[in-house]
Amino acid sequence: MLSAQTAIPHSTVVVADRDAWTDGRGEPGAKDAARTNVKRVQSLYGALGASGVAPRALLFAAGTAVTSYVYGWQSMVCTCAATGLSLCLYRSAKNRPIARQCLAYLLFMLTPFLTSINAINTLTGLDPSGAHRYWFGITFATTGLAVFVYKGKLSPTAALLDIVQPLRLYSGPLALPGLSGHWVNASVQRILYYGGWLNLGLYFFFGLAPAFIPFFHLKHSLNCIDILAFATAYELYVYFNFAGISFIAFAILRIFGGAAILNFNTPFVARNVIEYWQRWHISLSIICKTLFFGPLRARVGIGGAVAVVFLASAMWHGATLNFLLWGCFHAAGWMLTYFLIRRHAWGRTAAFVILPVVVIIGRLIFSELDHNLLLRKLYAVITMDVSGPLMLRELTFSKPELFLIGLALAVIVGEVTRARSFRRYRIYRTGWRSIVILILTALLGAAGIGGVYGTR
Amino acid sequence: MARAKLFAGAAIGLCYFLVSFILLGHRNTASSVIAAREDILKRSPCINCIIIAGGSNSIYGIRTGIVEDRLGLDTRAQGVVNVALWNEGFSFSSYFQWLSHLQLKPAVLIYSSAGFYSLNESALSDGPRQQLDGESLLSIFSSTRLITKLIGKDVLLRFDDHGDLANYRCSAQFDPIEFKPFDRRAADRFIKHIRALGGLYRGSLVYLRIPPAYISRNQRSDWIAYFGALRKVFEEYKLADQLLNFPPQIIVDKNKFCDSPLHVRREFGEVLSFELAHDIKAHVLHTIVP
């Protein structure tokens, strides 16, 4: 067990290692921490505190209590049981790599299986629930467990304090092996630094995302303009909602010494589909890369590996026809981009042109579970059919909603133009601008309809 | 500088909580309905009355004044009381708890719920627990923006002396009710709720009303098959006789609806109230009126 004296300098090293995973700046206060009064840390948390177990355990207990209060005491029963079972199976398969890998894939595939038997709902992003009470957070838990099992790094501490950490199960960044959080003393700078991320998360999740809800009325329209307007607005809604909730979880986990990576990194900075996926839901991308892309690339080539990654990701969202189509569509978009960039001088320009098409049509496929309706919508888009009634004209917005949509578009424009101050959302996190963001969130924030990933 | 920012942030957070939760409190459409219901029941307690329970479909679609007139009830002794809440109190358990606190003694209970349209697999999943007014148990933001509350622009429902909706604010911004295939488990769960209501008002007659809904023309046949399956399950449970209106009205004309596929316009609500009175006469009146 680490003592406080050894753990604090060690944590500084770890911080440097994980810069690539996090926000690239390292933890503020890490240097301060090395200088801080070690005795004070010891007296407060003892050896456990220094290694980050005590604050993370505290966070786990608080998260479980809140989840039980909000979702009922049964909420995490099956998730915790699945974690316990995974731990036991992992122990028995630990020294047999093939058995371990099989277990990892089984864990990953538990989500599509549970979706197919209706134990958890298929993801639509429009439904605040998603899992039956006993299966709360099962998708996020088993995916985290899968990658830890695959890497042979599962331990009871990692399982409980990192993977099944309730904050992650509310659509936070998935747990990844190789990251380790350490308690480096709660300095003002540290709280301020991650407070900036928390503030940004609140602004995105409660401020900007709910402003796009009126566009959901366009979901049933078959007019091409309505369909494209809905898909675009829905893409922005998912971005602000999911990025927001991820930043909130990221900030709280990091304040309490947990290990977490940034799940979103200005995705609209991307100039092609490949870059886009490097910046969107980063934790899931890393897991799919670890479980599928890495092992398959040498055997089936890059095309096959990418196809499997997107199909696995599609099944993770729901074992339905629209997600199958979504996976194939994005895999094709990814491969086309790869081909264009490598083979042609004008490839980068062409890849930039197809990016919005892949993103928006991809989101349209993502949003529609009814495959008959989806095919009609896709046909309307391909034929540019505007003969149906235009519902966009009937939408009404309140003044705060219009103002918030303007602010949201400012974020997108800042990202697309690659403005320097928008790198890692610095403009919203630093200086007195963060106070302005906080005031805006307090005045204009609304509960909305919950997280897009619900409680899966 | 850093400390100043931290304190400024904390001060803003504190002010937000003070204003939002203590000074203004939860104020939304659902809370205005609860307040109106409790106010009416305080003025005229329900003894041997007809109560209409359920969701917002009954708030928009039933005019208790018309029902009383058509039934020819002596309202001093026996009235019709609408205890329907917005989105049925956001969960059956909250609604049931609220009803049990009201201590009503009805002769007849008519349960008119949108739940008849959502007997599908989605009904089996659980969202977060909510309060009776729809606010989350542990949310830092309310469904209504603070600025809207501060400038008094939040539109609340108003009710007349009968407890009927007085201000219908309609808009065309709504879609047909979403069709999802009938699920037996969801129906079993729903029937448990109906039985719980029956248990709450022992000795009262319990009847079920399927409210009219705006559906997509393309899904008409799907809905007909859905209600066929529903009827079979209700027959199995020996509840089919308690259905006041079967087959229900599934309507493809959007103009009859106000702002959602279950909220009808005032004029259509009046027609529905006449029909409800007729159904009550046909099914139950002889048992409660000498």
Interface residues (C-beta under 8 A of the other chain):
Chain A: V66 Y69 V70 Y71 G72 N118 I120 N121 D127 P128 S129 G130 A131 H132 R133 V188 Q189 I191 L192 G195 N199 L202 F206 P214 H217 K219 H220 E394 L395 T396 S398 P400 W432 S434 I435 L438 I439 A442 L443 L444 G445 A446 A447 G448 G450 G454 T455
Chain B: A2 R3 K5 L6 A8 G9 I12 G13 C15 Y16 S20 E121 S122 L124 S125 D126 G127 P128 R129 E135 S136 L137 L138 S139 I140 F141 S142 S143 T144 R145 L146 I147 T148 L150 K153 S171 A172 Q173 F174 D175 P176 S216
